[in-house]
């Protein structure tokens, strides 16, 4: 996985300072399965990934579904274990700890940007 951060596009505003990004099919398939819950400031960007599940996980997630231009198409707050979520037209999914969407001020229509560290 690549390490980096998620910013609001066109600004210096860092929304997720400790992000990881999948780089291959195995990483996309595994996602957060078998990993500890994300902490404040952490996130996982899965690309391509129009939908996710929390089967086999024991913690909830906040999700942002992104299109090809990294525009936020939809948000899911606090998706509990044993659930599915997706968005038609999504290209990627940003997984965050519960409450992170509101804390970072991420909203539908925002455009995000990946910066490698």
N, C-alpha and C positions, 0 to 999 in steps of 0.2 A: 504494500500500500504506500501511496505517496502521502507525505505530511505537508500541511499548509494551513491556510486560514480562509475563511469566507468573509468577504467584504460586501458592503452595499456598492453596487457598480457606480463608477464615476466619482467616488468619494474615498476618503481615507478612513471611513467608519468600519472598524472591524467588528463583525457580528459574532463570529465563532473563531476564537484565536487558536484553538487546538483541534483542527479538523484533520481527518484522514479521508483519502479518496481511493476507491477501488481501482485496480489496474488490470484485472483479468477476470475471467468467468468464475474461477474458484472463489475469489474474494467476494464477488457479487453474490454468489450462491450462499456463502457462509454468513455474510453480513455481520451481525452482532451475536449470532448464535454461539453459545459457549463462552461468551465474553462478559466481563462485569458491566454493570450499568454505566452509562455515560455520566460524567460529572459536569458541573457547571463549566461552561467554556469549551466543552468537547462536542464533536459531531462527526458523523460518518456520511460522506457523500457517495451514493451508489449510482453509477452511470455506465450503461443504460439501466433503468429500473423504473417502470411506470407504476408498480405496485409492490407492496411489502406485506409481511405477516409477522405476528409476534408469537407464533406457535413455538413452544419449547423455551420461551423466555419467561422470566419471572418479574419483569418490570415493564412499565409503560414507556411510551415514546411520544414526543412531538414530531410531526412530519411536515415537510414542505415539499410539494411536488412541483418540479421545474420543467419548462419546455426547452427546446433546443437553444434558445437565446438566454437561458437561465432566468427567465421571468417566472415568478411564483404564480402557478395556476390555481393552487388550492392548498389548504392547511388542515391538519388534523391535530387536535390537542389531546394529549393524554391517552393515546391508543393503548388500551389494556392488553395484557397477555391473552393469547388464543383468539386474536382477531386479525382481519385482513383490511387493508385500505389501499386505494389506488385512485388514479385520476386519468380520465381519457385525455389524450394529447400530451401526457407527461413523458419526458425523456429521462429524467433523473429524480432521485429522492434524497432529500437531506434529512437524516435522522438525528434527533436532538433529545436531551433529557427533558422530562416534563417541566413545563413552565418556561422553557428557553425561548419559544416563539414570542411570547409576550415580553419577556425580559429584554430580548434583542430588538423588539419592535418590528419583527418581520411580518409583512402584510401581503395579501394577494395583490399582484401587480408590481411588486418590487422586483428589481433586477439585481441578481447577485453575481459575485465574481470570485473565482478561485485564484489564490496566490500561493504558489509553492514556497516553502521555507527551506 
